[in-house]
Amino acid sequence: MQDNYANQQAMLALIKYQPLAAVLLQHSTRFERMAQELSFAIRHTSGADMTKLMGHLTSDGGSALVRRVTGLWDLAGKVIVGTVNELERMLNAYSADQFAEHLGNRFGTASVKMTLAVSNGAKSLSSLVSELKSNPSEAAPKLLVLVLSSVAASGGIDGNGGVPDLDIPLMGIGAHRSPFSHSILIGSLLETALLLLTRIVLCTHKNLPSSHDPLWEGIARQSVSILNSAGKGASIGIAYHLMVDAVIQPGTYHGLPIEMPLDVHQTIFAANSVAEATAVKVYPSEEEITTTPEILTAHKQFRAIQMPIPDVLREFLSVTDIAILAKYGAWLQALVKRDIPPTTLAQVQFLKVADDGCAPKSSHEIAWMALVCAKKQAGWTTTT
């Protein structure tokens, strides 16, 4: 009797949501086709390209871990300033039977400094917000991905769930807060995986079937910036989660070989949190992912050149345009003259503006077109 009732309810639900089911089925079929196209592209990727991908996997993983370890090392230097003085204070405290209290104060001071330092990860948000004002169509998806990945990785405001707490379903509640999942190791692994995915998309895109889904073009065009934002957001989320575990929901690591006071566990959580947040500031840029070291060096060399702005042109330029052109004009000119190739979507868009006269949106585009107009007004025969 109960089975019949359940079957009737299932049929009613199927009828009620039939239009939605049809839409989901349609998209499911499309995604299945795209998965087959990706499989085709991977199969037709040369062995040399696959070997290069594996080489990047090793270097990306090493770089991700080194940046975070460097952050931990720098933090240690800031927390304990002057090793000799600190040892003297510890010895004096031990002689006065106040060693435990002194150690607790040092851990407390470290936690405060770490809590303040973790806010550095939020700088990525402010830069994207600034970009949103000048180029909303490109900045909005990146900002959305950064926020969503941050929330997903952190587990939300309460810090319950997210990437670090994957140790519960994978290894059981007894392994919760393992040194692997609640440290810079998980952030390094996630960054490496996202960079590998980015490289796979860029490497295999050229091998897609000729009649592939048009969505692949958008994915290839936005893959670097979107996955870069996802990586930064994930690091911010992981850093937030670890800081919650250090300050708001204090607990101990499971699986460490030695016993330690709770204060020490909290400090280790917080230190890993800050190291993860610090990694956001030096996350591999779009240029570093898409181009060779030689081209990247050439871009840096042109960026280091100061462009002189003649007085005859200054009267036609705003103060902002002059500042941008003085700092980046030589680099922008090198792009326009094709002395260096574009390496990012923003640079490609800049060339469209410079070559085809599209409406400028970013500050660099506006400054460059202002320079072009100023040269015309000053009667110069060339505008490049």
Buried (B, 14 or more C-beta within 10 A) or exposed (E): EEEEEEEEEEEEEEEEEEEEBEEEEEEEEEEEEBEEBBEBBBEEBEEEBBEEBEEBBEEBBEBBBEBBBBBBEBBEEEBBEEEEEEEEBBEEBEEEEEBEEBBEBBBEEBBEBBBEBBEBBEEBBEEBEEBBEBBEEBBEBBBBBBBBBBBBBBBBEEBEBBBBBEBBEEBEEEBBBBBBBBBBBBBBBBBBBBBBBBBBBBBBBEBBEEEBBEEBEEBBBBBBBBBBBBBBBBBBBBBBBBBBBBBEEBBBBBEBEEEEEEBBBBBBBBBBBBBBBBBBBEBBBBBBBBBEEEBBEBBEEBEEEEBEBEEEBBEBBEEEBBBBBBBBBBBBBBBBEEEBEBBBBBBEBBBEBBEEEBEBBBBBBBBBBBBBBBBEEEEEEEBE
